[in-house]
Amino acid sequence: IKKKSRESPKIKPAESGRNVRNIMPIIWTPKRIRNLRAITRHSQATFAEAIGVSRVSISNWEVAVKIPSARHQRGIDEIASAAGVTQRQLDR
């Protein structure tokens, strides 16, 4: 009888500049939302329209009054993915 190994699978480190969202989901902090908007050159109004919320919602997320719902976080994920934005870029 062969015993199963208890070693965890090896995880390759992300390449520099590679979009790491496939490895770990991005937690959308106010700073990361602002940075994504800046990188994609969206105003609060155009960013809100792309996600399907009001401009006031974007403002509230960026100053940590409220947090985006799971549905809206997926919308933000889609914008980041389409623009090819990396987590490293968001954390600058």
C-alpha positions as a printed Julia matrix, in Angstrom:
92×3 Matrix{Float64}:
   0.0    0.0     0.0
   1.39   3.35   -1.07
   1.13   6.23    1.41
   0.05   9.64    0.17
   2.57  12.43    0.48
   1.58  15.29    2.75
   3.72  17.81    0.88
   1.86  20.77   -0.53
   2.06  21.31   -4.27
   4.81  23.63   -5.49
   3.57  27.04   -6.56
   5.62  28.91   -9.11
   6.23  32.59   -8.3
   4.54  35.09  -10.58
   6.69  36.54  -13.31
   7.57  40.2   -13.0
   4.79  42.36  -14.43
   2.5   39.36  -14.98
  -1.12  39.77  -14.06
  -1.3   37.8   -10.79
  -5.08  37.89  -10.55
  -5.25  34.3   -11.81
  -3.26  33.23   -8.75
  -4.86  35.32   -6.04
  -7.9   37.63   -6.19
  -7.24  41.3    -5.67
  -8.73  42.88   -2.57
 -10.12  46.21   -3.73
  -8.89  48.8    -1.24
  -9.63  52.51   -1.7
  -6.04  53.1    -2.88
  -6.21  50.29   -5.44
  -9.54  51.55   -6.82
  -8.09  55.08   -7.19
  -4.94  53.71   -8.8
  -6.9   51.55  -11.24
  -8.93  54.59  -12.25
  -5.75  56.61  -12.75
  -4.04  53.86  -14.77
  -7.09  53.37  -17.0
  -7.68  57.15  -17.19
 -11.3   56.91  -16.09
 -13.09  59.72  -14.32
 -15.26  58.68  -11.4
 -18.28  59.09  -13.67
 -16.99  56.92  -16.53
 -15.67  54.29  -14.1
 -19.06  54.21  -12.36
 -20.86  53.83  -15.69
 -18.6   50.92  -16.69
 -19.39  49.1   -13.42
 -23.05  50.08  -13.24
 -23.04  52.25  -10.11
 -23.3   55.95   -9.35
 -20.36  58.33   -9.25
 -21.08  58.83   -5.55
 -20.54  55.09   -4.98
 -17.07  55.33   -6.54
 -16.29  58.32   -4.33
 -17.5   56.43   -1.23
 -15.32  53.42   -2.12
 -12.26  55.63   -2.64
 -12.58  57.29    0.77
 -13.53  54.05    2.57
 -17.04  55.14    3.51
 -18.36  51.98    1.85
 -16.92  48.92    0.13
 -17.94  47.52   -3.25
 -20.26  44.52   -3.21
 -19.02  41.19   -4.58
 -20.86  41.87   -7.84
 -19.23  45.28   -8.22
 -15.82  43.89   -7.28
 -16.18  41.48  -10.22
 -16.88  44.5   -12.43
 -13.71  46.17  -11.15
 -11.84  42.89  -11.77
 -13.05  42.89  -15.38
 -11.82  46.44  -15.96
  -8.41  45.61  -14.45
  -8.14  42.41  -16.47
  -9.14  44.08  -19.75
  -6.52  46.78  -19.15
  -3.86  44.21  -18.19
  -3.21  45.95  -14.87
  -1.02  44.07  -12.38
  -1.34  44.07   -8.61
   2.11  45.66   -8.42
   0.85  48.61  -10.47
  -2.15  49.0    -8.18
   0.03  49.14   -5.07
   2.22  52.03   -6.22
